[in-house]
Amino acid sequence: MRKGCIGSQRGFTLLELLLAVAILGIVVVLIAGAMRLGFRSVESGERKVESLERLRTSLSLLDAQIQSAFALAETGDSVEAGGPRYRFTGEHLLIEFPSNYSLWSGPLGHVMVTYRVVPDERGGQTLSVAENIIGTDATREAVLLDRAREVSFEYFFKEAAEEKGSWVEQWTDTESIPEKIRVKFVSDAVNLSLIIPVRGRGAAARTTVTAGEAGVPADEQTGGPAGGQAGE
């Protein structure tokens, strides 16, 4: 009777223990892999949200500066006859213009802004911005966007007698500034085209400086009020 009870209480064999340990190890590896995958997904999502937020903020600042651009004209002996020459440079990968909105100081007025697209070390493109208050030599620079596949500018051009205009990659008209500017941005996650109106194009927004000068403060300028977002 006692021998039967002892025989029925036989323990696990070594093979069974090894098999149980192997199964447990496989389960642990699967759980760890799933957790790593989950953490990577969370980190990737956070980076994507951060990138999109930075893009939204950067384009919002660019939009504010372009909408606050004004017609700053140069006059003087070095300017050819036929009218003033406006301080506006528009190329496919570069844009320079005076604006009443500063990235660092907000709507403080009269800054000269340069946006430049340059290649980065990864084969992509970076959008940088440089800004200085007109009448000073101080310049502030920053990188707005990086790791982009494409960043570019286009300008809406229309002759006075034309009903319809067209988009050009380079602005060559020195007697006016564009009516609107298109900013194109392409990355791995985003492909967008933003059209921004230039509101300070009217005669009331025009300001003049003597050609060849770096610029003068608003209260020393001649030929009109101190710029602004005057409507057309």
C-alpha positions as CSV (number, residue, x, y, z in Angstrom):
1,M,0.0,0.0,0.0
2,R,2.7,2.4,1.0
3,K,4.9,1.5,-2.1
4,G,2.0,2.3,-4.4
5,C,1.7,5.7,-3.0
6,I,5.3,6.5,-3.4
7,G,5.3,5.3,-7.0
8,S,2.4,7.6,-7.9
9,Q,4.2,10.7,-6.7
10,R,7.0,10.5,-9.3
11,G,8.6,13.9,-10.1
12,F,9.5,15.6,-13.5
13,T,12.2,14.0,-15.5
14,L,15.2,16.0,-16.7
15,L,13.9,16.1,-20.2
16,E,10.6,17.6,-19.1
17,L,12.4,20.3,-17.1
18,L,14.5,21.2,-20.0
19,L,11.5,21.4,-22.3
20,A,9.7,23.6,-19.8
21,V,12.7,25.9,-19.5
22,A,13.0,26.1,-23.3
23,I,9.3,27.0,-23.7
24,L,9.6,29.6,-21.0
25,G,12.6,31.1,-22.7
26,I,10.8,31.3,-26.0
27,V,7.8,33.1,-24.3
28,V,10.2,35.6,-22.6
29,V,12.0,36.3,-25.9
30,L,8.6,36.8,-27.7
31,I,7.4,39.2,-25.0
32,A,10.7,41.1,-25.0
33,G,10.6,41.5,-28.8
34,A,7.0,42.7,-28.7
35,M,7.9,45.3,-26.0
36,R,10.9,46.5,-28.0
37,L,8.7,46.8,-31.1
38,G,6.1,48.7,-29.0
39,F,8.7,51.1,-27.6
40,R,10.1,51.7,-31.1
41,S,6.7,52.5,-32.4
42,V,6.0,54.9,-29.6
43,E,9.4,56.6,-30.2
44,S,8.8,56.8,-34.0
45,G,5.4,58.3,-33.4
46,E,6.8,60.8,-31.0
47,R,9.5,61.8,-33.5
48,K,6.9,62.1,-36.3
49,V,4.6,64.3,-34.1
50,E,7.6,66.4,-33.1
51,S,8.7,66.8,-36.8
52,L,5.2,67.7,-37.9
53,E,4.9,70.2,-35.1
54,R,8.2,71.8,-36.0
55,L,7.1,71.9,-39.7
56,R,3.8,73.6,-38.7
57,T,5.5,76.2,-36.5
58,S,8.2,76.9,-39.2
59,L,5.7,77.3,-42.0
60,S,3.5,79.5,-39.7
61,L,6.5,81.8,-39.1
62,L,7.4,81.9,-42.8
63,D,3.7,82.7,-43.6
64,A,3.7,85.5,-41.1
65,Q,6.9,87.1,-42.5
66,I,5.9,86.8,-46.2
67,Q,2.4,88.2,-45.5
68,S,4.1,91.1,-43.7
69,A,6.5,91.8,-46.5
70,F,6.4,95.4,-47.8
71,A,7.7,97.2,-50.9
72,L,11.0,98.8,-49.9
73,A,12.3,100.8,-52.8
74,E,15.7,102.2,-53.5
75,T,16.3,105.6,-55.0
76,G,19.4,107.6,-55.8
77,D,22.0,108.2,-58.5
78,S,23.0,104.6,-58.7
79,V,19.5,103.5,-59.6
80,E,18.7,103.4,-63.3
81,A,16.1,105.8,-64.6
82,G,12.6,104.6,-65.0
83,G,11.4,104.1,-61.4
84,P,12.6,102.8,-58.1
85,R,14.2,99.4,-57.6
86,Y,12.6,97.2,-55.0
87,R,14.6,95.3,-52.5
88,F,13.3,91.8,-53.3
89,T,15.3,88.8,-54.4
90,G,13.3,85.8,-55.5
91,E,15.0,82.6,-56.7
92,H,14.1,78.9,-56.7
93,L,16.2,78.2,-53.6
94,L,16.5,81.7,-52.0
95,I,14.3,84.5,-51.1
96,E,15.2,87.9,-49.6
97,F,12.8,90.6,-48.7
98,P,12.0,93.3,-46.0
99,S,9.3,92.4,-43.5
100,N,7.4,93.9,-40.6
101,Y,7.5,90.6,-38.7
102,S,10.6,89.3,-36.9
103,L,11.0,85.7,-36.0
104,W,12.7,86.7,-32.8
105,S,10.8,89.8,-31.8
106,G,7.4,89.3,-33.4
107,P,5.6,92.2,-35.2
108,L,8.3,94.7,-34.3
109,G,8.9,96.0,-37.8
110,H,11.5,96.5,-40.5
111,V,13.7,93.5,-40.7
112,M,15.6,92.2,-43.8
113,V,14.9,88.5,-44.1
114,T,16.8,85.9,-46.1
115,Y,15.6,82.3,-46.5
116,R,18.1,79.9,-48.1
117,V,17.9,76.3,-49.1
118,V,21.1,74.4,-48.9
119,P,22.1,70.7,-49.2
120,D,22.8,68.8,-46.0
121,E,25.3,65.9,-45.3
122,R,22.6,63.3,-45.8
123,G,21.7,64.3,-49.3
124,G,18.6,66.2,-48.3
125,Q,17.9,69.9,-48.0
126,T,17.9,72.4,-45.1
127,L,16.0,75.6,-44.9
128,S,17.9,78.3,-43.0
129,V,16.9,81.9,-42.1
130,A,18.9,85.0,-41.5
131,E,17.4,88.2,-40.2
132,N,18.7,91.7,-39.4
133,I,17.0,94.9,-38.3
134,I,17.2,97.4,-41.2
135,G,19.8,100.0,-40.3
136,T,22.0,97.7,-38.2
137,D,24.7,95.2,-38.9
138,A,23.5,92.6,-36.3
139,T,22.4,89.3,-37.9
140,R,20.6,86.4,-36.4
141,E,20.5,83.0,-38.0
142,A,18.7,79.7,-37.4
143,V,17.8,76.5,-39.1
144,L,14.0,76.2,-39.6
145,L,13.7,72.8,-41.4
146,D,16.1,70.0,-42.1
147,R,16.0,66.4,-43.5
148,A,13.7,67.5,-46.3
149,R,13.8,66.0,-49.7
150,E,12.8,69.3,-51.4
151,V,12.2,72.9,-50.3
152,S,11.7,75.5,-53.0
153,F,10.0,78.9,-53.8
154,E,7.9,80.0,-56.8
155,Y,6.5,83.5,-57.5
156,F,3.2,84.5,-59.2
157,F,4.0,86.8,-62.1
158,K,1.4,88.7,-64.2
159,E,1.8,91.4,-66.7
160,A,-0.4,94.4,-66.4
161,A,-2.3,93.6,-69.6
162,E,-2.7,89.9,-68.7
163,E,-5.8,88.3,-67.3
164,K,-4.0,85.2,-66.1
165,G,-0.5,85.0,-64.6
166,S,1.9,82.2,-64.2
167,W,4.3,80.8,-61.6
168,V,8.0,81.4,-62.2
169,E,11.1,80.1,-60.4
170,Q,12.9,83.4,-60.5
171,W,11.6,86.9,-59.9
172,T,13.1,89.3,-62.4
173,D,10.8,92.4,-62.1
174,T,12.7,95.1,-60.2
175,E,9.8,97.5,-60.3
176,S,7.4,95.4,-58.2
177,I,7.2,92.5,-55.7
178,P,5.2,89.3,-56.2
179,E,1.5,89.2,-55.5
180,K,1.9,85.8,-53.9
181,I,4.6,83.2,-53.2
182,R,4.4,79.4,-53.3
183,V,6.5,77.4,-50.9
184,K,6.9,73.7,-51.7
185,F,8.0,71.2,-49.0
186,V,8.6,67.5,-49.5
187,S,9.8,65.0,-46.9
188,D,9.3,61.3,-46.2
189,A,6.1,62.0,-44.4
190,V,4.8,65.2,-45.9
191,N,4.2,66.6,-49.4
192,L,2.7,70.1,-49.4
193,S,2.5,73.3,-51.4
194,L,1.6,76.5,-49.5
195,I,0.5,79.6,-51.3
196,I,1.1,82.8,-49.3
197,P,-0.2,86.2,-50.3
198,V,2.0,89.3,-50.1
199,R,-0.3,91.8,-48.5
200,G,2.1,94.8,-48.3
201,R,2.1,95.6,-52.0
202,G,0.0,98.7,-52.1
203,A,1.3,102.2,-52.6
204,A,0.6,103.0,-48.9
205,A,3.0,100.3,-47.8
206,R,5.9,101.5,-49.9
207,T,9.0,102.9,-48.2
208,T,12.2,104.2,-49.9
209,V,15.8,104.3,-49.0
210,T,18.9,105.6,-50.8
211,A,20.5,103.1,-53.0
212,G,23.7,101.6,-51.6
213,E,22.8,102.2,-48.0
214,A,22.4,99.2,-45.6
215,G,19.1,100.7,-44.5
216,V,17.9,103.3,-42.1
217,P,15.5,103.3,-39.2
218,A,11.8,103.8,-40.0
219,D,11.6,107.3,-38.6
220,E,14.5,108.4,-40.9
221,Q,13.2,106.9,-44.1
222,T,11.6,109.0,-46.8
223,G,9.0,108.6,-49.4
224,G,6.2,107.0,-47.4
225,P,5.2,105.6,-44.1
226,A,7.1,103.0,-42.2
227,G,5.9,100.0,-44.2
228,G,3.2,97.7,-42.9
229,Q,0.6,95.3,-44.0
230,A,-1.4,97.7,-46.1
231,G,-3.9,96.1,-48.4
232,E,-3.7,96.2,-52.1
